[in-house]
Each structure stands twice: as structure tokens, then as C-alpha cells.
Amino acid sequence: MLKFFHKRKNVKVIFQNDEDRDIFIRNRIISENQAYKIKGSGVDLSVFQYKSEPETDVVRILFTARMLKDKGVLELVNAAKLLKEKYYNKVQFLLCGDVDNNPKSLKRSELENINDGEYIKWLGYRSDVQKLIEESHIFAFPSYYREGLPKSLIEACAVGRPIITTNSIGCKDCVVDNYNGFLIPIKDSKTLAEKLEILIDNKTLRISMGINSRIMAEKYFSIDTVIDKHLEIYNRLVL
């Protein structure tokens, strides 16, 4: 059906990552000249402004997403457990997001058991995600869900936070390894813990990577740039 509908005249397809684009071309759903790539849905950089990390004694590590297993929730929790002996009372892991009717969603009871209210806090649904990012020091997103390009990552970039995410579809397009964060293998709590430890212990590195995140946001993720690119494609179709 995809092949049939995409063979019509004047049909273009916008992708957010190369892997999805390549699948469509490789399976001859579209031709190469029908494909465009735009990195994400964009973020309003005048709203999500750069903010210096907060001056607090506790380093806050933020995760925002639906509480799905393949978003990497349990991998982050396991990494937190690996670091607990060294960093309890020095670090706080914040899990922001609600449960879901998706079969891969964690249950509310499971999250309540994970939440100790101090070292690991499950915040549930929140409408003030921007504020949470601004109040955090590190953004961790160890997802292996088939992402387009996660909105949460481009928002963290815009605010200027170092990011640890997986070297997987969509996620890797928001991070240049060792520049504005770290890329890690999927389902690898040990490596995640190691990279978190580097950033927890090195404020200077956190700040420099956060500045680089903002640079990437200004270069690739501005909502104005995304709108312009979409309009350019639409204008080609109506000419």
C-alpha cells in the first residue's frame, strides 16, 4: 500500500533520520529524489533559552518520556543503583513521565517501588518540563525505542545541557560524542553509569558540553529553520 500511494505524482516524504529514509528507498517505496530530511520538529529558541546549570549541592539527572521499558527507564534506574553507594545525597535521578496503555509501559506499582523520594524520584506527568530541564545538570535518555528525533533531546540541547543517549536511531542525531555529551550502546547500564560519573565529577565538562548543546540547537533545531525548510518543500510541490 505504501508503494502504491507514494507512486503518485508530486509526492515528497520528509524524514527525521537517515535510517527511516534509507528503509523507504531500499524497499522502493519512494525514489531518492522524493526524500527529504529535516532534523526534528524544532524548538522555539526564544522560549527554550540557554540557562547556566543551577548552583546546587546535588547534581540532578533528568529523564523525560513516557514510562516505557524501551525508552530506557530501567537501564537508567540500574545505572543509578550502580552509582548509589558513591553518590547518595550528592546526586538525584528524576524520572518525569506518566504510565501508558502501551504493553511495554511500566506499571504504576513498579514505578512507586523504584521511587524512594530522595535518590530516585518518579515525578509522574508534569507540564513544566522546561523548568525541570533548567533545574537539572545532566539529561539522560538511554532509549532504544525507534525514535524519529526525540523532542526532549532537542529541548535539552536548547537549554544547554550535556546529554547522554544511545547510539541508536533518532537519538544519535542530537549528540556528537564527546562534544555535547556521550553516545552509549543500547541496554548498557554499566557504560551509562560510567559516563554519568564523568559528568557528575566534572562541572567544567558539563558546562562546556552544555554550551555545545546550545550551539547545536541554534544550528539545527530552531523552529524557524524547520518551518522554512518545510515551506521550501511545499512550495516546490505547488509550482
BAFI-3210 file (N, C-alpha, C; in Angstrom, 3 decimals, decimal comma, padded with zeros to 6 digits):
// residues 239
n [1|2|3|4|5|6|7|8|9|10|11|12|13|14|15|16|17|18|19|20|21|22|23|24|25|26|27|28|29|30|31|32|33|34|35|36|37|38|39|40|41|42|43|44|45|46|47|48|49|50|51|52|53|54|55|56|57|58|59|60|61|62|63|64|65|66|67|68|69|70|71|72|73|74|75|76|77|78|79|80|81|82|83|84|85|86|87|88|89|90|91|92|93|94|95|96|97|98|99|100|101|102|103|104|105|106|107|108|109|110|111|112|113|114|115|116|117|118|119|120|121|122|123|124|125|126|127|128|129|130|131|132|133|134|135|136|137|138|139|140|141|142|143|144|145|146|147|148|149|150|151|152|153|154|155|156|157|158|159|160|161|162|163|164|165|166|167|168|169|170|171|172|173|174|175|176|177|178|179|180|181|182|183|184|185|186|187|188|189|190|191|192|193|194|195|196|197|198|199|200|201|202|203|204|205|206|207|208|209|210|211|212|213|214|215|216|217|218|219|220|221|222|223|224|225|226|227|228|229|230|231|232|233|234|235|236|237|238|239]
n.u [000,825|001,953|003,861|002,137|000,648|002,686|003,637|002,341|002,111|004,058|004,620|006,262|008,460|009,124|011,691|013,008|015,332|018,205|018,065|015,340|014,680|016,381|015,304|012,835|013,702|015,345|013,490|012,027|009,797|009,718|011,448|014,845|014,908|012,545|012,803|013,323|015,218|014,733|015,917|014,228|011,346|011,724|012,380|011,355|013,616|013,603|011,997|012,839|015,498|019,083|020,331|022,396|023,783|022,182|023,251|023,720|024,080|023,457|023,619|021,487|019,942|018,134|015,401|013,048|010,092|007,528|006,762|008,000|009,460|011,275|012,146|014,268|014,097|014,514|017,174|018,389|017,642|018,975|021,612|021,688|021,530|023,995|025,627|024,897|026,071|028,314|027,291|024,957|022,905|024,343|023,634|020,738|018,237|015,811|012,775|010,651|007,445|004,480|002,642|001,507|-000,821|000,440|001,745|004,374|004,786|005,877|004,378|002,316|002,672|005,191|006,829|006,367|007,626|010,250|010,718|012,212|011,941|014,022|016,806|016,154|013,540|010,281|008,422|006,040|003,414|004,175|003,726|005,574|008,051|010,132|011,058|012,000|014,137|015,786|016,422|017,996|021,146|022,245|021,139|019,657|018,996|018,493|017,348|016,010|013,928|012,257|012,994|011,982|013,134|013,908|011,874|012,406|015,164|016,053|015,042|016,504|019,013|018,632|018,310|020,774|022,165|024,350|024,199|023,408|022,893|021,634|023,433|021,622|018,800|017,589|018,073|020,874|021,237|021,133|023,355|026,806|029,376|031,353|031,376|028,942|027,981|027,546|027,488|026,090|026,062|022,999|020,876|022,769|023,666|025,953|027,920|026,483|026,388|029,116|029,592|027,864|029,106|031,463|030,477|029,152|031,260|032,703|032,329|033,189|033,371|030,696|029,548|030,845|030,076|027,356|027,140|027,945|025,806|023,793|024,800|024,523|021,737|021,018|022,067|020,796|018,189|016,298|012,976|012,220|013,993|013,227|010,557|010,963|012,317|010,370|008,406|009,785|009,910|007,160|006,507|007,845|006,286|003,899|004,496]
n.v [-001,210|001,231|001,580|001,885|004,267|006,144|006,362|008,222|011,330|014,186|013,701|013,960|012,970|013,567|012,991|012,342|011,148|009,370|006,578|005,758|006,979|005,580|002,995|003,293|003,985|001,807|-000,267|000,474|002,051|004,739|006,954|008,161|010,903|011,772|012,048|013,856|015,239|016,484|017,665|016,792|018,252|020,779|023,573|026,323|028,694|031,091|030,731|028,321|028,993|029,376|028,329|028,691|026,015|025,036|026,292|024,166|021,852|019,257|017,164|017,049|014,647|014,278|012,580|012,447|011,184|008,985|006,330|003,904|000,706|000,365|002,922|003,147|003,354|001,477|000,848|003,241|003,409|001,149|001,977|004,092|002,680|001,381|003,504|004,377|003,923|005,568|008,099|008,752|011,161|013,082|013,169|013,230|011,398|012,067|011,032|011,763|011,571|009,868|006,793|004,410|003,084|001,415|-001,838|-002,152|-000,447|000,530|-000,474|001,401|000,626|-000,553|001,633|003,124|001,507|001,766|004,436|006,265|008,670|010,360|009,749|008,492|009,767|009,472|011,495|011,484|012,607|015,772|019,228|021,159|020,839|022,264|023,890|021,904|020,902|023,149|023,235|021,075|019,249|017,363|015,601|012,562|009,937|006,978|005,557|002,880|002,714|003,042|005,911|009,048|011,792|012,679|014,954|015,750|015,652|017,678|019,854|019,764|020,240|022,897|024,308|023,941|021,643|018,956|015,806|012,406|009,745|007,052|005,356|005,153|004,904|008,071|009,168|009,497|011,608|013,934|014,249|014,763|012,695|013,112|015,829|017,397|015,717|012,234|009,238|006,081|002,427|000,575|-000,652|-000,779|-000,450|-000,267|001,150|003,502|004,322|004,802|006,985|008,864|009,211|010,509|013,018|013,872|014,281|016,297|019,440|021,517|020,242|019,536|022,074|023,075|021,167|021,602|024,192|023,619|022,030|023,964|025,417|023,500|023,333|025,873|025,743|023,562|022,988|025,010|026,213|028,048|027,566|024,956|025,349|026,994|025,199|023,244|024,800|025,461|022,975|022,486|024,600|023,881|021,775|022,930|024,453]
n.w [000,000|000,765|-001,264|-003,448|-002,857|-002,739|-005,278|-006,709|-008,518|-007,678|-004,944|-001,944|000,720|004,075|006,285|009,595|010,280|008,964|008,817|008,656|006,270|004,491|004,620|003,300|000,733|000,043|-000,021|-002,147|-001,870|-002,171|-004,438|-004,507|-005,033|-003,977|-001,314|001,692|004,359|007,554|010,538|013,071|014,848|015,648|017,897|019,858|020,143|021,419|023,541|024,804|026,163|026,565|029,681|032,445|034,373|037,449|040,640|042,852|045,586|045,070|042,272|039,593|037,615|034,777|033,274|030,740|029,490|028,175|030,372|029,277|028,806|026,694|026,332|027,916|030,670|032,791|032,408|033,083|035,770|036,750|036,304|038,087|040,482|040,430|040,969|043,423|046,009|045,993|045,404|046,773|048,318|047,009|044,414|042,322|040,737|038,408|037,241|034,799|033,637|032,490|033,131|030,664|028,223|026,553|025,889|026,711|028,738|031,978|035,057|037,312|039,955|039,830|039,326|041,592|043,436|042,599|043,081|045,591|046,677|047,276|046,326|043,875|042,074|041,015|039,053|037,727|035,470|034,143|033,481|033,316|031,960|030,753|032,845|034,550|033,059|033,044|035,726|036,038|035,759|034,076|031,221|030,687|028,490|027,716|025,449|023,447|021,873|018,740|017,672|016,119|016,031|019,066|020,834|023,425|023,596|021,852|023,148|025,533|024,459|023,586|025,990|027,002|028,063|028,949|027,322|027,668|025,668|023,593|020,972|018,746|016,469|015,610|018,286|018,238|016,524|017,908|019,425|019,408|019,938|022,803|022,437|022,854|024,697|025,468|023,539|023,939|023,979|023,363|025,996|028,064|031,023|032,563|031,062|030,803|033,484|033,875|032,141|033,214|035,678|034,916|034,110|036,416|038,157|036,964|036,648|034,972|032,487|032,127|031,802|029,484|027,583|027,698|026,644|024,056|023,303|023,099|020,942|018,908|018,897|017,970|015,448|014,167|015,209|015,480|015,526|013,602|011,483|010,843|010,030|007,770|006,090|005,685|004,354|002,069|000,774|000,411|-001,301|-003,610|-004,408|-005,230|-007,372]
ca.u [000,000|002,856|004,415|001,079|000,310|003,827|003,991|001,597|002,913|004,201|004,639|007,563|008,409|010,080|012,167|013,772|016,630|018,649|017,691|013,978|014,776|017,020|014,366|011,856|014,369|015,819|012,332|011,417|008,530|009,927|012,754|015,725|014,587|011,320|013,098|013,952|015,494|014,740|016,280|013,294|010,205|012,146|012,088|011,384|014,820|013,339|011,336|013,836|016,753|020,204|020,388|023,514|023,314|021,903|024,295|023,189|024,996|023,036|023,586|020,221|019,963|016,730|014,899|011,642|009,496|006,562|007,476|008,088|010,720|012,245|012,698|015,497|013,866|015,145|018,632|018,802|017,483|020,078|022,827|021,588|021,852|025,441|026,304|024,250|026,973|029,226|026,674|023,726|022,922|025,094|023,021|019,316|017,709|014,418|012,075|009,471|006,595|003,372|002,454|000,896|-001,509|001,337|002,109|005,738|004,833|005,985|003,165|002,415|003,215|006,630|007,479|006,298|008,659|011,545|010,796|012,481|011,634|015,242|017,848|015,402|012,191|009,372|007,623|004,774|003,186|004,436|003,542|006,647|009,282|011,192|011,584|012,755|015,417|016,592|016,851|018,823|022,542|022,540|019,953|019,952|017,905|019,061|016,253|016,204|012,674|012,574|012,678|012,188|014,178|013,162|011,662|013,042|016,597|016,330|014,763|017,672|020,065|018,345|018,550|022,216|022,523|025,051|023,238|023,850|021,838|022,131|023,864|020,542|018,030|016,986|018,790|022,256|021,260|021,154|024,596|028,120|030,055|032,447|031,246|027,867|027,521|028,101|026,658|026,379|025,301|021,680|020,739|024,092|023,631|027,312|028,514|025,703|026,875|030,472|029,508|027,253|030,122|032,368|029,823|028,881|032,509|033,416|031,439|033,699|032,978|029,240|029,240|031,317|029,200|026,065|027,274|027,967|024,429|023,078|025,310|023,857|020,324|020,920|022,454|019,955|016,894|015,407|011,673|012,192|014,695|012,391|009,410|011,469|012,639|009,107|007,762|010,551|009,465|005,771|006,488|008,269|005,181|002,780|004,930]
ca.v [000,000|002,386|001,735|002,376|005,661|007,031|006,450|009,321|012,484|015,298|013,217|014,009|012,423|014,201|012,099|012,989|010,489|008,691|005,160|005,632|007,355|004,503|001,868|003,591|003,944|000,432|-001,101|001,056|002,725|006,024|007,122|009,015|012,322|012,105|012,050|014,996|015,042|017,652|017,122|017,027|019,151|022,124|024,119|027,785|029,060|032,277|030,218|027,435|029,745|028,804|028,634|028,079|024,978|025,582|026,175|023,375|020,826|017,977|017,128|016,457|013,954|014,259|011,742|012,742|010,348|008,021|005,324|002,661|-000,008|000,585|004,276|003,045|003,708|000,523|000,967|004,396|003,029|000,243|002,797|004,827|001,733|001,152|004,700|004,817|003,920|006,708|009,403|009,015|012,503|014,007|013,108|012,867|010,966|012,479|010,353|012,570|010,990|009,085|005,445|004,412|001,825|000,595|-003,065|-002,067|000,550|000,095|-000,285|002,427|-000,008|-000,753|002,930|003,504|000,729|002,341|005,774|006,334|010,030|011,132|009,473|008,309|010,312|009,430|012,710|011,336|013,592|017,177|020,177|022,158|020,142|023,252|024,266|020,757|020,870|024,269|022,937|019,870|019,400|016,363|014,979|011,171|009,371|005,748|004,917|002,028|002,860|003,559|007,331|009,885|012,591|012,982|016,356|016,015|015,870|018,992|020,843|019,752|020,947|024,328|024,862|023,882|020,575|017,800|014,729|011,023|008,993|005,861|005,458|004,461|005,705|009,294|009,717|009,865|012,828|015,088|014,270|014,436|012,058|013,865|017,257|017,919|014,619|010,910|008,206|004,797|001,316|000,354|-001,649|-000,880|000,364|-000,079|002,278|004,680|004,734|005,338|008,315|009,738|009,505|011,513|014,332|014,245|014,702|017,327|020,563|022,250|019,493|019,698|023,417|023,196|020,348|022,278|025,293|022,991|021,630|025,157|025,705|022,558|023,714|027,058|025,377|022,544|022,657|026,160|026,039|028,907|026,833|023,809|025,874|027,439|024,023|022,648|025,662|025,328|021,739|022,664|025,495|023,103|020,897|023,677|025,153]
ca.w [000,000|000,789|-002,615|-004,326|-002,580|-002,931|-006,694|-007,330|-008,888|-006,725|-003,565|-001,278|002,073|004,980|007,340|010,656|010,417|007,748|008,796|008,130|004,854|003,732|004,542|002,255|-000,578|-000,194|-000,326|-003,343|-001,578|-002,824|-005,077|-003,720|-005,212|-003,238|000,120|002,334|005,779|008,428|011,850|014,156|014,708|016,011|019,218|019,872|020,889|022,237|024,744|025,405|026,115|027,311|031,104|033,156|035,287|038,781|041,664|043,955|046,088|044,493|040,802|039,164|036,323|034,359|032,186|030,454|028,435|028,678|031,159|028,511|029,045|025,621|026,427|028,706|032,072|033,698|032,257|033,890|037,179|037,095|036,384|039,356|041,549|040,392|041,483|044,664|047,165|045,896|045,169|047,539|048,930|046,162|043,082|042,318|039,449|038,263|036,148|034,507|032,610|033,032|032,626|029,343|027,943|025,736|026,600|027,230|029,810|033,361|035,842|038,353|041,159|039,623|039,465|043,006|044,122|042,210|043,666|047,034|047,098|047,521|045,321|042,631|042,227|039,871|039,131|037,017|034,409|034,502|032,379|033,424|031,577|030,521|034,158|035,053|032,335|033,539|037,089|036,011|035,365|033,042|030,640|030,341|027,689|027,145|024,719|022,267|021,138|017,406|017,710|014,933|016,654|020,294|021,193|024,714|023,392|021,269|024,198|026,425|023,714|023,556|027,324|027,209|028,986|028,385|027,103|027,467|024,997|022,909|019,583|018,058|015,512|016,130|019,443|017,911|015,729|018,808|020,201|018,845|021,067|023,428|022,120|023,711|025,532|025,179|022,937|024,562|023,393|023,960|027,070|028,686|032,240|033,065|030,341|031,185|034,805|033,710|031,528|034,222|036,681|034,351|034,134|037,808|038,808|036,207|036,366|033,808|031,295|031,981|031,287|028,097|026,737|027,639|025,678|022,729|023,004|022,632|019,594|018,007|018,792|017,115|014,082|013,543|015,789|015,618|014,892|012,411|010,425|010,469|009,270|006,465|005,271|005,266|003,354|000,821|000,129|-000,018|-002,446|-004,785|-004,821|-005,833|-008,593]
c.u [000,859|003,433|003,376|000,828|001,462|004,271|003,218|002,519|002,962|004,091|006,078|007,393|009,510|010,412|012,950|015,109|016,944|018,169|016,296|013,948|015,315|016,120|013,366|012,485|014,777|014,663|011,493|010,011|008,546|011,258|013,566|015,361|013,253|011,600|013,786|014,178|015,512|014,939|015,295|012,208|010,522|011,726|012,206|012,542|014,646|012,611|012,282|015,206|017,849|020,156|021,611|022,979|023,126|023,063|023,707|024,213|024,700|022,976|022,321|020,352|018,511|016,503|013,443|011,174|008,315|007,337|007,433|009,451|011,741|012,642|013,949|015,341|014,636|016,661|019,152|018,692|018,624|021,405|022,844|021,963|023,354|026,207|025,865|025,209|027,871|028,497|025,366|023,903|023,722|024,456|021,551|018,882|016,216|013,818|010,756|008,684|005,564|003,424|001,588|000,128|-000,736|001,733|003,500|005,884|005,072|004,665|003,406|003,037|004,719|007,390|007,446|007,325|010,053|011,779|011,073|012,279|012,832|016,254|017,228|013,980|011,423|008,392|006,236|004,651|003,457|004,255|004,648|008,014|010,431|011,858|012,439|014,114|016,344|017,149|017,731|020,254|022,909|021,213|020,327|018,751|018,408|018,051|016,755|014,873|013,023|012,107|012,740|013,375|013,534|013,094|012,388|014,529|016,886|015,996|015,927|018,863|019,866|018,643|020,037|022,632|023,343|024,090|023,967|022,677|022,466|022,516|022,864|019,735|017,372|017,791|020,167|022,352|021,283|022,485|025,788|028,962|031,280|032,425|030,156|027,262|028,190|027,044|027,072|025,625|023,940|021,771|022,052|024,160|025,030|027,990|027,782|026,182|028,255|030,445|028,852|028,285|031,093|031,756|029,504|030,112|033,171|032,465|031,883|033,285|031,479|028,901|029,659|030,455|027,821|026,067|027,266|026,582|023,632|023,522|024,641|022,394|020,147|021,216|021,402|018,490|015,942|014,091|011,568|012,867|013,847|011,197|009,855|011,741|011,374|008,438|008,482|010,117|008,038|005,680|006,924|007,120|004,058|003,196|004,606]
c.v [001,260|002,642|002,345|003,865|006,611|007,126|007,545|010,496|013,490|014,860|013,263|013,491|013,067|013,228|012,896|012,308|009,700|007,253|004,945|005,962|006,202|003,284|002,089|003,495|002,516|-000,499|-000,547|001,584|004,109|005,986|008,121|010,488|012,735|012,360|013,331|014,670|016,385|017,134|017,578|018,039|020,578|022,533|025,639|028,234|030,333|031,907|029,308|028,097|029,020|029,270|027,948|027,029|025,556|025,346|025,465|022,331|019,462|018,098|016,386|015,890|013,721|013,315|012,124|011,910|009,604|006,905|003,958|002,021|000,300|002,054|004,299|003,373|002,784|000,556|002,143|004,083|002,106|000,997|003,577|003,923|001,452|002,311|005,087|004,907|005,148|008,041|009,654|010,309|013,526|014,147|012,742|012,538|011,273|011,815|011,076|011,940|010,069|007,655|005,520|003,110|000,945|-000,656|-003,019|-001,022|-000,125|000,334|000,776|001,850|-000,230|000,555|003,423|002,746|001,263|003,664|005,701|007,753|010,928|010,943|009,273|008,782|010,152|010,581|012,559|012,359|014,994|018,047|021,239|021,562|021,120|023,645|023,131|020,651|021,958|023,998|021,688|020,217|018,508|015,818|013,583|010,554|008,103|004,920|003,964|001,847|003,414|005,007|007,954|010,772|013,171|014,468|016,701|016,307|017,238|020,110|020,921|020,438|022,451|024,988|024,821|022,859|019,493|016,617|013,393|010,267|007,858|006,158|004,690|005,451|006,905|009,931|010,254|011,143|014,087|015,241|013,935|013,937|012,856|015,356|017,890|016,824|013,327|010,033|006,860|003,691|001,173|-000,728|-001,859|000,038|000,655|001,103|003,571|005,214|005,364|006,754|009,316|010,155|010,575|012,905|014,794|014,868|015,911|018,452|021,326|021,569|019,611|021,033|023,547|022,369|020,978|023,444|024,738|022,485|022,811|025,536|024,787|022,924|024,896|026,719|024,493|022,546|023,831|025,903|026,887|028,216|025,678|024,255|026,282|026,257|023,321|023,480|025,592|024,083|021,890|023,558|024,798|022,257|021,646|024,434|024,341]
c.w [000,000|-000,597|-003,552|-004,110|-002,870|-004,382|-007,414|-007,613|-007,734|-005,257|-003,045|000,150|002,911|006,106|008,379|010,907|009,155|007,667|008,227|006,638|004,017|003,592|003,406|000,865|-000,926|-000,587|-001,470|-003,090|-002,204|-003,555|-004,257|-003,847|-004,573|-001,761|000,559|003,806|006,480|009,844|012,929|013,857|015,142|017,408|019,139|020,769|021,706|023,529|025,508|025,245|026,895|028,761|031,702|034,115|036,688|039,746|042,882|044,377|045,472|042,973|040,380|037,749|035,917|033,188|031,972|029,274|029,027|029,363|030,477|028,741|027,961|025,464|027,309|030,178|033,010|033,602|033,083|035,381|037,608|037,189|037,693|040,528|041,610|041,036|042,893|045,843|047,176|045,946|045,925|048,348|048,130|044,772|043,239|040,892|039,404|037,029|035,916|033,365|033,224|032,505|031,376|029,177|026,967|026,526|027,226|028,336|031,152|034,071|036,913|039,630|041,044|039,831|040,906|043,831|043,821|042,928|045,172|047,578|047,313|046,399|043,939|042,876|040,921|040,017|038,510|035,897|034,936|033,264|032,362|033,080|031,348|031,837|034,740|034,368|032,868|034,932|037,185|035,592|034,181|032,527|030,160|029,635|026,985|026,355|023,643|021,539|019,760|017,305|016,315|015,235|017,907|020,619|022,494|024,551|022,799|022,259|025,188|025,762|023,810|024,896|027,667|028,247|028,266|028,360|027,011|026,865|024,211|021,458|018,712|017,236|016,189|017,235|019,058|017,093|016,583|019,539|019,309|020,016|021,507|023,094|022,985|024,590|025,133|024,522|023,516|023,836|024,071|025,038|027,822|029,901|032,763|032,387|030,670|032,533|034,707|033,135|032,477|035,260|036,192|034,477|035,553|038,452|038,154|035,794|035,126|032,514|031,060|031,341|029,825|027,148|026,618|026,660|024,257|022,327|022,465|021,218|018,576|017,815|017,852|015,651|013,406|013,979|015,964|014,882|013,629|011,232|009,923|009,635|007,862|005,542|004,800|004,174|002,013|000,052|-000,395|-001,269|-003,730|-005,318|-005,538|-007,101|-009,839]
res [m|l|k|f|f|h|k|r|k|n|v|k|v|i|f|q|n|d|e|d|r|d|i|f|i|r|n|r|i|i|s|e|n|q|a|y|k|i|k|g|s|g|v|d|l|s|v|f|q|y|k|s|e|p|e|t|d|v|v|r|i|l|f|t|a|r|m|l|k|d|k|g|v|l|e|l|v|n|a|a|k|l|l|k|e|k|y|y|n|k|v|q|f|l|l|c|g|d|v|d|n|n|p|k|s|l|k|r|s|e|l|e|n|i|n|d|g|e|y|i|k|w|l|g|y|r|s|d|v|q|k|l|i|e|e|s|h|i|f|a|f|p|s|y|y|r|e|g|l|p|k|s|l|i|e|a|c|a|v|g|r|p|i|i|t|t|n|s|i|g|c|k|d|c|v|v|d|n|y|n|g|f|l|i|p|i|k|d|s|k|t|l|a|e|k|l|e|i|l|i|d|n|k|t|l|r|i|s|m|g|i|n|s|r|i|m|a|e|k|y|f|s|i|d|t|v|i|d|k|h|l|e|i|y|n|r|l|v|l]
***
